[in-house]
């Protein structure tokens, strides 16, 4: 069976497997989260066909079809262990055209149940941008508090959380780019949408009170406004524990990364303390570095906000229990 499915129905099916048959370059830029890349045209082949199409449309179709057939043949055996005729799966290309339908036709003739995304990835991206332009309906609880207080630990440990830092691959501070390369803007939006969809039936959602910009990425305004207006819980932790968290998180940064990050915050610190932290790093006195930066930079630039509840973070289990108790009362959640 081969069937074209419009985007909302396609996503609501929660398919166990989705094949992205676009070129690797298109896939790497952004894709439907968890989709498996099975390109029917490699990067150079895609370019060849596209260039020829401008000069000889029919010739480009012949070349494209021949290359697609060759590439599909290599994918069929590798997919044998991943797909079964008993369970339908999805497939898409850029616009729901030749690439996805060519592969789907062969798979359908073999006996697989194939669902083609109508309009392809373009329709998916249109749906994502429209969805993120609307205010989310989730019951958010927003964690705020000084750097190193343990907010990220709580977010990571709680099942119904939107971990923006993890999705953005950035910790939101001047030293925040320690998580590797950030996703593209489109991929960031795709991941945010997917996580929000997963959380749509959660009684409440924990989120950290991030600024709107994390590194090179900017949060959708309706989402940002929603968690900024949500009830806020202030997470507090003793300085000693904050220092330990900072060392655990940032203790292995390179000398170049440290220098570059320190230059960013130089205008916001007294020169004396900036120099003390700088010298302590190269003397391998990491606890001193963390203490100076927390007291003389992060705590001073931290924006004080109003809050509904204070949680003195002693353990993840204790903190989550207190947060859940507040959420159940505030949102009138019944077990």
C-alpha positions in Angstrom: 0.0 0.0 0.0 1.2 3.5 -0.9 -0.7 6.5 0.3 -0.1 10.3 0.3 -0.8 11.8 3.8 -1.2 15.5 4.6 1.2 16.8 7.3 -1.0 16.9 10.4 -2.3 13.4 9.9 1.3 12.2 9.1 2.6 13.5 12.4 -0.4 12.3 14.4 0.3 8.8 13.3 3.5 8.7 15.4 5.1 6.4 12.9 7.9 4.1 14.2 10.1 4.9 11.2 10.3 7.8 8.8 12.7 7.8 5.8 14.1 11.0 4.6 15.2 10.4 1.0 16.7 13.8 0.3 20.5 14.3 -0.2 22.8 14.1 2.9 23.4 17.9 2.7 19.7 18.7 2.8 19.3 16.2 5.7 22.2 17.6 7.7 20.8 21.1 7.5 17.5 20.0 9.0 15.1 17.1 9.0 12.1 15.6 10.8 13.6 14.5 14.2 14.5 10.8 14.2 14.0 10.4 10.5 16.5 8.0 8.9 18.4 9.4 5.9 18.2 7.1 2.9 19.2 9.5 0.0 18.1 8.5 -3.4 20.5 11.1 -4.8 23.8 11.9 -3.2 25.0 15.5 -2.9 26.9 15.6 -6.2 24.2 13.6 -8.1 21.5 16.0 -6.8 23.6 18.9 -8.1 24.2 17.2 -11.5 20.5 16.6 -12.0 19.5 20.1 -10.9 22.1 21.7 -13.3 20.9 19.6 -16.2 17.3 20.3 -15.5 17.7 24.0 -16.3 19.1 23.0 -19.8 17.3 19.7 -20.6 14.3 18.9 -18.5 13.6 15.5 -20.0 17.3 14.5 -20.0 17.5 15.4 -16.3 14.5 13.2 -15.5 16.2 10.3 -17.3 19.5 10.9 -15.4 17.7 11.3 -12.1 15.6 8.2 -12.6 18.7 6.1 -13.4 20.6 7.4 -10.4 17.6 7.0 -8.1 17.2 3.3 -9.1 20.9 2.6 -8.4 20.7 4.2 -5.0 17.4 2.6 -4.0 18.9 -0.8 -4.8 21.7 -0.2 -2.2 19.1 0.9 0.5 16.7 -2.1 0.1 19.0 -4.6 1.8 20.1 -2.3 4.6 16.4 -1.5 5.3 15.4 -5.2 5.4 16.0 -5.4 9.2 14.3 -2.1 9.9 11.0 -2.3 8.1 8.3 -5.0 7.9 5.1 -5.3 5.8 3.1 -5.5 9.0 3.8 -1.9 10.1 3.4 1.2 8.0 6.2 3.7 7.9 6.6 7.2 6.4 8.8 8.6 3.6 9.4 12.1 2.4 11.6 14.2 0.1 11.8 18.0 -0.4 8.3 18.5 -2.0 6.7 15.1 -2.1 7.7 14.6 -5.7 9.9 12.2 -7.8 12.3 11.2 -5.1 9.9 10.0 -2.4 7.3 8.6 -4.9 10.0 6.6 -6.8 11.2 4.9 -3.6 7.7 4.5 -2.3 6.5 2.8 -5.5 9.2 0.1 -5.3 8.7 -0.5 -1.6 4.9 -0.7 -2.1 5.4 -3.2 -5.0 7.5 -5.4 -2.7 4.7 -5.4 -0.1 5.5 -2.7 2.4 2.9 -0.2 3.7 4.3 3.2 2.7 2.9 6.6 3.7 4.3 9.5 1.6 4.3 12.9 3.2 2.2 15.1 0.9 4.1 18.2 0.0 7.3 16.7 1.5 9.6 18.5 3.9 8.4 21.9 2.6 5.0 21.2 4.0 6.5 20.0 7.3 8.5 23.2 7.7 5.4 25.4 6.9 3.4 23.5 9.5 6.2 23.9 12.1 6.6 27.7 11.6 2.8 28.1 11.8 2.6 26.0 14.9 5.5 27.9 16.7 3.8 31.2 15.8 1.0 30.3 18.2 1.1 30.3 22.0 1.6 26.9 23.4 -1.2 25.6 25.6 1.1 23.7 28.1 1.0 24.4 31.9 4.5 25.7 32.4 6.5 26.0 35.6 9.6 28.1 35.1 12.7 27.5 37.2 14.8 30.6 38.0 17.8 31.1 40.2 21.5 32.0 40.3 24.0 30.2 38.0 25.0 26.8 39.4 22.0 26.4 41.7 21.0 23.1 40.0 18.2 24.2 37.7 19.6 22.1 34.8 19.9 19.0 36.9 16.3 19.2 37.9 15.2 19.9 34.3 17.2 16.9 33.1 15.9 14.6 35.8 12.2 15.5 35.4 10.3 13.5 32.8 7.9 16.2 31.7 10.5 19.0 31.0 11.4 21.1 28.0 15.2 21.2 28.2 15.9 24.2 26.0 19.7 24.2 26.7 20.0 20.6 25.6 18.1 21.2 22.4 20.0 24.4 21.6 23.4 22.8 22.5 24.1 25.9 24.5 24.0 26.8 28.2 22.8 30.3 27.6 25.8 32.1 29.2 29.0 33.7 28.0 30.7 30.3 28.6 27.7 28.5 27.3 29.0 27.1 24.0 30.6 23.9 25.5 28.1 21.5 24.1 29.5 21.2 20.5 28.0 22.7 17.4 24.5 24.2 17.7 21.8 22.9 15.3 20.6 25.1 12.5 17.7 27.5 13.1 15.3 25.1 11.2 16.5 22.0 13.1 16.2 23.9 16.4 12.6 24.8 15.6 11.9 21.2 14.6 13.3 19.8 17.8 11.4 22.4 19.9 8.1 21.5 18.1 8.7 17.8 18.5 9.3 18.1 22.2 6.3 20.3 22.8 4.2 17.8 20.9 5.5 15.0 23.1 4.5 17.1 26.2 1.1 18.1 25.0 -0.8 15.9 27.5 1.6 16.5 30.4 -0.1 17.9 33.6 2.6 20.5 33.7 6.0 21.1 32.0 9.2 22.3 33.7 11.3 24.7 31.8 14.2 26.9 32.8 13.8 30.7 32.5 16.2 31.1 29.6 16.9 34.3 27.8 15.4 34.5 24.4 18.8 34.1 22.7 21.1 31.1 23.2 24.2 31.4 21.2 23.2 31.7 17.6 19.6 30.6 18.2 16.5 32.6 19.1 13.5 31.1 20.8 10.0 31.5 19.2 8.4 34.5 20.8 5.1 32.8 21.8 7.0 30.1 23.6 9.3 32.6 25.3 6.4 34.7 26.5 4.5 31.7 27.7 7.2 30.4 30.1 8.1 34.0 31.2 4.5 34.6 32.2 4.2 31.2 33.9 4.6 30.7 37.7 8.3 30.9 38.7 10.1 28.7 41.2 13.3 30.1 42.7 16.0 27.4 43.1 18.6 28.1 45.7 21.8 26.2 46.6 24.8 26.9 48.8 27.8 28.6 47.2 30.0 25.5 47.8 27.7 23.3 45.8 27.3 25.9 43.1 31.1 26.0 42.8 31.3 22.2 42.4 28.6 22.2 39.7 30.4 24.8 37.8 33.7 22.9 38.0 32.0 19.7 36.9 30.3 21.4 34.0 33.1 23.7 32.8 36.3 22.3 34.3 37.6 20.8 31.1 37.3 23.8 28.8 40.3 24.7 26.7 42.6 27.6 27.3 41.5 29.3 24.1 37.8 28.9 25.0 38.5 30.4 28.4 40.3 33.4 27.0 37.6 34.1 24.4 34.8 33.8 27.0 36.7 36.0 29.5 37.0 38.7 26.9 33.2 38.7 26.4 32.6 39.4 30.1 35.5 41.8 30.7 33.3 44.9 30.4 30.9 43.6 33.1 33.5 42.8 35.8 35.9 44.9 37.9 39.3 44.6 36.4 40.8 43.4 39.7 38.5 40.4 39.9 38.6 39.7 36.2 42.4 39.4 36.4 42.3 37.3 39.6 40.0 34.8 37.9 42.1 34.8 34.7 45.3 34.1 36.6 43.7 31.5 38.8 42.6 29.5 35.7 46.2 29.3 34.4 47.4 28.3 37.9 44.8 25.5 37.7 43.0 26.9 40.7 39.5 26.0 39.3 37.6 26.4 42.6 38.9 30.0 42.9 38.0 30.7 39.3 34.4 29.4 39.8 34.0 31.3 43.1 35.2 34.6 41.6 33.0 34.3 38.5 29.9 33.4 40.5 30.2 36.2 43.0 31.7 38.9 40.9 30.1 38.3 37.6 27.1 35.9 37.4 25.4 36.9 40.7 25.8 40.6 39.8 24.4 40.4 36.3 21.6 38.0 37.4 18.3 39.6 36.9 16.2 39.4 40.1 12.7 38.3 39.3 9.5 37.8 41.3 8.6 34.2 42.1 5.8 32.1 43.5 7.9 29.5 45.5 11.4 28.9 46.8 13.0 25.5 46.7 16.3 25.0 48.6 17.9 22.3 46.5 19.3 19.5 48.6 18.7 16.6 46.3 17.0 16.1 42.9 14.3 13.8 44.5 13.5 16.4 47.2 13.4 19.3 44.8 11.2 17.6 42.3 8.8 16.5 45.1 8.4 20.1 46.2 7.9 21.3 42.7 5.3 18.7 42.0 3.4 19.6 45.2 3.4 23.3 44.2 2.3 22.4 40.6 -0.6 20.2 41.8 -1.9 22.9 44.0 -1.4 25.8 41.5 -2.8 23.9 38.5 -5.4 21.9 40.5 -4.0 18.6 39.2 -5.8 15.5 40.4 -4.0 12.2 40.5 
